[in-house]
Amino acid sequence: MKVVSLFSGAGGLDLGFIQAGHNIVWANDVYDDAVATYKTNIGNHIIQSDIHCIDSTEIPDCDLIIGGFPCQGFSVANIKRHSQDTRNSLYKELLRVIKDKKPRYFLAENVKGILSLDKGSVFSMILKDFSAAGYNVKYKVLNSANFGVPQKRERVIIVGVRKDIPYNFEYPEETHSEKGDDGKLRWISVSEALKPFPDPDTLNNIPNHVYSKYKLNFNGYMGHRPLDPNKPAPTVTARGDNKGGVVILPHPNNQRRMTCRELATIQSFPHDYYFCGNSSSIYRQIGNAVPVKMAYAIAKQFNLIQNESN
Ligand SMILES: C[S@@+](CC[C@H](N)C(=O)[O-])C[C@H]1O[C@@H](n2cnc3c(N)ncnc32)[C@H](O)[C@@H]1O
């Protein structure tokens, strides 16, 4: 499919779509380092600009619009979350572009916390908005560990199918489960995933294999808990823009933080995916991303649609 990508960041979601055979024809993000990363690994079709400044006529026609709109205003991890948060307006930008371009399908990704914001009223409003824009909409919470990602990251995946298209989108079948005793593969643990990497303090030429020396302090808060090496990692998070703190998980040896490369592996980026910027910018780009393997599993479902409509 011809795909337009909004809020593309470092390209986790887009890479999954490319791996599944789709063609990203245009992408956008405001964050310079993320755009540099995207250009280095994916292509020059990304435009660095605030989405508010882009007229829809500048965006090419496409079959599918994808976008993980920034979620801090929506996140349960954000104590000050509130439906009046101005960052929530970014979803309206996604809606504007969908309304103007009228693609056959769209996919919007977000944190699970969006479902409960203001007792669910924000999410109902979003679903109503998409329906009024002419789409049959469905949504599902997917846990990336169930798709072979060494991380228990849960995300809401909203899919819209234009109302004139008689197609019932199906979410991907889970390939992994916690114990792997139900015909599926067992969850991938964080220590298994990080096995290939040498100690970053020894001589190595692995890209982005550097870590924050910020002292570990296990105080029970998010990102400050010892990691269980035998389980998938907890959710890697970051603020969506280039400000504020980033949660950098400890390495499973619980003696230092993960390197950027290790954190990228927890998000299932390929080992040669190169991230631009300083370490905190890189940690942030990684924390913002959709795990590539989960993106790929979802993207493959859009191949089924295309096959059926051919
Ligand atoms: C959740 S991240 C998306 C990550 C991406 N889908 C991936 O898988 O790597 C949201 C992105 O929205 C971008 N963003 C925030 N405000 C923006 C704006 N006004 N215009 C364009 N992009 C914006 C942020 O820079 C961030 O990269």
Ligand as a Chemical Component Dictionary entry (heavy atoms), coordinates in Angstrom:
data_LIG
# 
_chem_comp.id                   LIG 
_chem_comp.type                 NON-POLYMER 
_chem_comp.pdbx_formal_charge   0 
_chem_comp.three_letter_code    LIG 
# 
loop_
_chem_comp_atom.comp_id 
_chem_comp_atom.atom_id 
_chem_comp_atom.alt_atom_id 
_chem_comp_atom.type_symbol 
_chem_comp_atom.charge 
_chem_comp_atom.model_Cartn_x 
_chem_comp_atom.model_Cartn_y 
_chem_comp_atom.model_Cartn_z 
_chem_comp_atom.pdbx_ordinal 
LIG C1  C1  C 0  4.939 8.605  19.949 1  
LIG S1  S1  S 1  6.131 9.381  18.941 2  
LIG C2  C2  C 0  5.970 8.475  17.454 3  
LIG C3  C3  C 0  6.974 7.387  17.289 4  
LIG C4  C4  C 0  6.956 6.650  15.980 5  
LIG N1  N1  N 0  5.637 6.234  15.583 6  
LIG C5  C5  C 0  7.877 5.434  16.006 7  
LIG O1  O1  O 0  7.379 4.318  15.966 8  
LIG O2  O2  O -1 9.113 5.598  16.086 9  
LIG C6  C6  C 0  5.383 10.903 18.566 10 
LIG C7  C7  C 0  6.189 11.827 17.667 11 
LIG O3  O3  O 0  5.405 13.008 17.410 12 
LIG C8  C8  C 0  6.305 14.067 17.183 13 
LIG N2  N2  N 0  5.623 15.368 17.305 14 
LIG C9  C9  C 0  5.246 16.007 18.440 15 
LIG N3  N3  N 0  4.637 17.168 18.148 16 
LIG C10 C10 C 0  4.662 17.280 16.797 17 
LIG C11 C11 C 0  4.200 18.277 15.895 18 
LIG N4  N4  N 0  3.622 19.383 16.338 19 
LIG N5  N5  N 0  4.372 18.077 14.565 20 
LIG C12 C12 C 0  4.977 16.945 14.109 21 
LIG N6  N6  N 0  5.440 15.968 14.932 22 
LIG C13 C13 C 0  5.276 16.124 16.255 23 
LIG C14 C14 C 0  7.376 13.847 18.239 24 
LIG O4  O4  O 0  8.580 14.515 17.868 25 
LIG C15 C15 C 0  7.510 12.324 18.260 26 
LIG O5  O5  O 0  8.576 11.886 17.458 27 
# 
loop_
_chem_comp_bond.comp_id 
_chem_comp_bond.atom_id_1 
_chem_comp_bond.atom_id_2 
_chem_comp_bond.value_order 
_chem_comp_bond.pdbx_ordinal 
LIG C1  S1  SING 1  
LIG S1  C2  SING 2  
LIG S1  C6  SING 3  
LIG C2  C3  SING 4  
LIG C3  C4  SING 5  
LIG C4  N1  SING 6  
LIG C4  C5  SING 7  
LIG C5  O1  DOUB 8  
LIG C5  O2  SING 9  
LIG C6  C7  SING 10 
LIG C7  O3  SING 11 
LIG C7  C15 SING 12 
LIG O3  C8  SING 13 
LIG C8  N2  SING 14 
LIG C8  C14 SING 15 
LIG N2  C9  SING 16 
LIG N2  C13 SING 17 
LIG C9  N3  DOUB 18 
LIG N3  C10 SING 19 
LIG C10 C11 SING 20 
LIG C10 C13 DOUB 21 
LIG C11 N4  SING 22 
LIG C11 N5  DOUB 23 
LIG N5  C12 SING 24 
LIG C12 N6  DOUB 25 
LIG N6  C13 SING 26 
LIG C14 O4  SING 27 
LIG C14 C15 SING 28 
LIG C15 O5  SING 29 
# 
